[in-house]
Amino acid sequence: MPTATLSDCTISYVDEGQGTPLLLVHGFPLDHSMWLHQIAEFRKTHRVIAIDLPGFGASTTSAPLSIIGMADRLAEFLDNLGLPTAIVCGLSMGGSIAQQFAVRHPQRLAGLILCDCRAMTDPPETQKMRHDLADRVLREGPEFVAQAMPTRLFSARTIRDQPAVVESIQATIRRTSPQSVAGGSRALADREDMVPRLQEITARTLLIVGQDDVISTVEEMKTIAQQIPGAELIEIPGAGHMAPLETPELVNAAIRDWNG
């Protein structure tokens, strides 16, 4: 994988295909590999760039993680590659970063895809839970996170019928450094409430949500779609929070149809 050296981090990334750039931004606490089906499909028609966020996968960072900071690093990364614009597609934490990118760097967006993500801040009890997770992972390592996440990330059908998919995500979590898991958890706890700013998003926008998502529910993503001018929402049956990995054919079809 090539690596881009930025102001306070390095970004490792996959770069395949030709055409309009499609920048894929993974969720917490994962890496670019969650997009393997989208890379395989859209490299036929786009220049697909799937990154490891700072501190995740093979990327490094010398700065504390924040959602705003990672959004700004996306803009710096596009500068590094000489790309004026890209379609930005983010899932979960990646969707939070993509929302910030959309309001902070609107001129860099050729389109926005928000997969299974939230716009509102967490309630105080959830913020505390995220900070407690950060403290615990620094003490114990990421194994307990890998064990606990599947029922939150996947639909019951995926857990039953696609154990290899579940195991692949658990393996990714186990490979992630405790410092990065902790930093990502704190970044999510402290993220800005984007609900009042959704109307600022001017790029054409697609929202994708698994019908069985218990983290970013269908109802919450409907609310987000209603606040972004002209946004389109697609519900994916049989999927939970990891729709692009659980039901890639349906997600890829939704993106193809939206992107013309």
N, C-alpha and C positions, 0 to 999 in steps of 0.2 A: 504493500500500500504506500502511495506517496504521502508526504508530510508537508504541510505548510507551516512556516514559522511566523507567528503573529507577535503582538507586542508583549503579551504576558502568558502565552501558551503555545503549544503546537497542536495542530489539527491533522490527524490521520484520516484518510478518506479513500473511498472507491470512486473512480471516475471512468464511466463507460458510455459509449454511444456518442451520437452526434445529434445536433438540433437544439431546440430551446432547452436551456438548463433547467433541470428539476432537482432541487436541493432537498434531501430527505433528512429529517432531524428526529432522532430516536427519543424514546421515553426513558424514565427512571426505573431502575439503575442499570440500563442496558447499553448497547452499542449499535453500530451500523448494521450488524447482521440481522436485526429484526426485520429489515427491509429486503431480504434476499429475493422474495417473489416479485417485488416491485422493481428491483434492479433488473432481474431477468426479463421482465415484460417491457419496461419502458426504455431500456437501452436500444430497443429496435426503432424508436421514434424520437427519442430525446437524448440529450447529454445528461445522464443520471449521475448525480454526485451525492453519495451517502457518507455522512461524516460520523466520526466519533467526537462527541462533545468534549470540551476541555476536562481532563481528568478521567475520562471514560475510555474504554477500549485501549487503543494504543496512543491516545492523545495525552498530553501532559499540561499542567498549569502551575503557575507560581502565585496565583491570585485566589482569594476566596471566591466561591461560586455564588452567582446571583443570576436570576432570570434576565434582568436588564443587561448585565455584563455579557452573558452568553448571546443575547440578541445582537449586541454591538459587535461581538466577535464574528458573528455570521456576516455582517457587512464588511468587516475587515478581511475575512476569508474570501469573499467575492472579489474584493479589491486585489487580493493576492493572486487570484486566478485570472484577473483581467476581465471579469464579467460584470457588466453594468447592471443587469437584472437577472432574476431567476424566478421560476415558480417555486415557492417554499411550502413544503409539506411537513407538518410536525404532528407527532402523536404524544398525548399526555403531557409530560414536562416539555417535550418538543413542541407541542401545541401552545403551551404558555409562552415559550420563547418566540414562536412564530407570531403570536399576537403582539408581543412587544416589538418585534421587528417591523410588523405592519404599521404601527403608529409612529415608530421612531425613524424608520427608513422607507417611507411609502414609495419613494421614487425608484427603489430597487426591486419592487415587486412586479413580476409579470403575472402573478396569480397566487392565491393563497388556498391551501388545503389544510383544514383542521380536523384531525382524527381523534376521536375519543379523548377530549380534553375539557378543561373547565376554564371559566373566566372569573368567577367570584373567588374571593379569598376563603381560606378555611376558617371555620369557627374556632374559637380559642382552644377548645378541647382537642381538635385535630392538629392545630399548630403545636400544642404541647406534645402530642403523640409523635409528631415528626421530629421535634427536638430530642425527645426521649430516645427515639430510634437512633438518632445520630450519636448520642452518648453511648448507647449500648453497642452499636456496631464498632465503635472505636475500642471498646473493651473486649468484645467477643469475636469480632470478625463478621462476615456477611452470611454465614450459614443459616442463621435463624431467619434472615430476610428471604433467602432462597426457599426455605421450607414454607414460609407463611404466604408468599406472594401468589402462588397459582390460583387459589380460590378467589382472589381479588382480580386477577388479571384475565382469567379465562372463563368462558361459559362452561357449565357442567358437561355439555356435549363434547367440547374440546378436551376437557380433562379425561372423559371416558374414551373418546374415539381417537385422540391424537396424542398419546402419551409422549411420543418422541418430541413433539413441539414443546410441550410443557417442560420436558427435561432439558431441551436446548436453552430455554430461557433461564432455568435454574442454574445451568452451567455458566451462562454469561454472568449472572449475579455473583456466583462464587468467584469468578475471575476478577471482579471489580474491586479495586482497593477500598479498604474501610474508610479511608479519608475521603474518597470521592463519593461513596454512598452517603456518608455523613454530610458532606458539603451539599450534595444534591437535595437531601432531605431538608436541610436548613433553608436552602434556596426556595424550595416549594413552600415551606412554612411562612417565609417572609415575603412572598411575592405580592405584587400590587394587585388590587382589585381592578380588573379590566372591564367590568360591566359598564361603568360610566363612559368608557372610551371606545366601546365597540362601534359606535356610530361614526367614529373617525376613520374606520377602515374603508378605503375607497377601492381597493383591488377587487376584482371578481373573485368570489369566494365559494368554495365547496366545503361542506361539513359532512363527515362520515362518522357514524356511531353504531356500534354493535347493539342489537336490541336487548342483549342480556348484560350490558355493561352496568356494574354496580358502583363504579367510581364516578364516571361522567355519564349520567343517565340520559336516556332519550329525551326526557322532559327538559332537563337542563340544557341539552344541546339545541333543542327546539327554541328555547329562550335566547340562546346566543344567536341562532340563525335569524330570529326576528329582529335583532338589534343591529345586524350588519346589513347595510343596504344591498338588496339584490342577491343575498346569499341563498344557496341551495343546500338542502339537507337530504342525505340519503341514509336510511336505516338498513342495517345489514343483519338479516336473520341468522340465528345460530352462532353469533359471535358475542364475545364479551368485550373487555377493554383492549384486547390485542387484535382487533378485527383484521388488519392487513396481514397478519400471520395466521390467523385462524381460518379465514375464508378469503384467501387472496384472489380467487377468480372473481368474486362479487365486488370486492374493493377495486380491483384493477378495472373492471367493467365500468364502475361508477366514475372513476377518474377519466377513463377514455371517453365516455359519453359527455362528461362535463367539458373536457378539453377539446372536443371536436376532432 
